[in-house]
Every structure is written in C-alpha cells, then in structure tokens.
Amino acid sequence: MARPRPTVPPALRRAALAASGWIALAATALPGGSPLRWIPVLAFVGLAPGLALLLPRPAGRQPGARLETLAFAAPLSLSLATLLATGLFLADAFSAAVFLGVLAGFVTVAALLPGVPLPAARAAGDQDPLRPAVPGSRTPPS
C-alpha cells in the first residue's frame, strides 16, 4: 500500500521561494569559485523566477502537473534572467549584486501573487476554459 506524500503548505512554499533569492544574493559574499557560492545562485536563476510565476498550484492536480511546472519553469526563468541581464547591460548598470537583487525582488513579489494556470494543473474534473460546455454532456466537444 502506497503511503501518502507529505504536503508542504502553500505559504511555506511561497516563503521558501521568496527567501531563495536573498540566500543566493548572500551567497555571493563567499569566496569566488566555491560550490557554496555558485550552486545556490545557479539554482535560483535557473528555476526560482519561473516557479514564482507558476506556483502555487491548486490541490487535486492531474498526474503531469508537477512535471509540467518544472519543465516550464526552467526556460521561463532563464528567459526572464536574460531579459533582465540585457536590460542592465544596456543601462550600463550590470553587476552580480544588482542582477541578483532585482531578480530576488521580482521573485519575492511574484511569490505573493497567484500562479499562472497551466493545463495539467487543473483538477481532473475541471472543464477546459477554451472549450464551451455542451448542456447535458459531461465531456467537452472535440
């Protein structure tokens, strides 16, 4: 018999996500080249902005929702980081501290907002919002 997975409260997930940027910013004070410096920064820049926009997911998700969120969070995070870095370079204001500080502020604000709905994040019985319901039918038309 499978054990139920322990669930993390959404408020704790949001707080951890918001704190991750500030931890990555604090890690830049460590000596250069240290794994304790680059691992938190790489993990933060690679996943946190996308997860902040996509989380929290509603309960009762479809099976692929967690994988879909992770698969979409990485490219979204890297895209946002690239846009920010480009803007800072064009403004001649780029530094690691400014980059991580602005990104950490963005993640902190985004973690407080509701997540972007993804198709797999809908509960199993939810209707697709792009397909109108047909009265008297339980499945949307194809």
N, C-alpha and C positions, 0 to 999 in steps of 0.2 A: 504494500500500500504506500503510495507516494505521500510524502509529508508536504503540507502547505508551505510555501515560501514565506519567510518573514517579510513584511512590507515596511518600507520606510515612509513615515508620514510626509505628505507633500511640503509642509512648512519646513521640515528638516532638509529635504532635498533642495528646496529653494535657497535656504540659508547656506548650505554647503556649496552650492553653485556660485552664490554671490561672494562667498569667502575665498573661493579658489583663485580669483583674480588678484586679490590682495595678498594671498600667500605667494603667488607667482611673482608679484612685484617685490615682495620682501625677499624672495629667494635670489634676486639679482644682487643683493648685498654680499652674497657668499663669493668665495674666490672663483675666478673665471675657469671654465673647463671642468668644474666639479659636477658630477652627476646630480648632486643635490640642488644644483642651480638650474641646469638645463632641462631636467625631466619635468619638474612642475611647470616651467614656462612652456615647454613643448606640448604637454597635455592640456594646459589651459588654452593656448592659442589654437590648438587643433580641434578641440571639442567644446569648450565651455560656451562661446558665443552662440553656436548652433543649438546646443542643448537648452540654453536660456530662452531661446525663441520657441523651441518645440515642447518644452516641459512646462507645466505638469500635465501629464496625460490623464485622462479620466479613468476611473475604475471600470472593470469589465471589458477590457480591451480584447481585440481579436488576437490570435496567436502571433502574427507577424509584426505587431505594433512596436515592440521593443527593438527588434532588428531594423525595422523601417526608420525608427527615430535615430538610431546610431548611424545608419547608412546615410541619412540625410544631414545629420549634424556636422560631420567632418567636412564635407565640401562647403556647406553653408558657413561654417566657422572660418575656414581658410579664405573664402571669398570676402567675408567681412574684414578679416585681418589684412588682406591685400588692398582692399579699398581704403582702409584707414592708413596703412603704411604709405600708399601712393599719395593720399591727401597730405599727410605730414611731410613727405619729401617735397611735394610741390610748394608747400608753405614754408619750406626750409626750417622745419621745426622737429625733424625726426630725431629721437633718441630712444633707447630701450625703455627708459623710465616713463617718458611721455607716452609712448606707444602702449605699454602695459597699463599705465594709469588710465588712459582714455578707454581702453578695451575693458578694464576691470569695472570702471564706472558704467559702461554700457551693459555689461553682464549683470551688474547689481540691479540696475533699473529694469532690465528685461526679465530678470528672475522674479520680479514682483508682479509682472503682468501675466495674463492668461496665455497659454501656449497656442501656437498655430495648429489648427486641426489638420490631421493627416488622415487619408482614407482608412488605413488599418487601425487607427486609434479609436474608431467608432466601436461602440458595443456591438455584439453580434446581431442584435435585433434592430439596430438603428437603421433608418432609411437613408439612402444616398440623397443628399440635398440637391444634386444636379438632375435627378430623375423625379418627375412628379408621380405621386401615388395614384393608382387607379382604384376608384371606390370598389369595395367588395373583394379586393385581391390582397394577398399577403406579401407578394413579391412584386418589386417594381418591374415595369416593362423593359424589355431588352432593346 
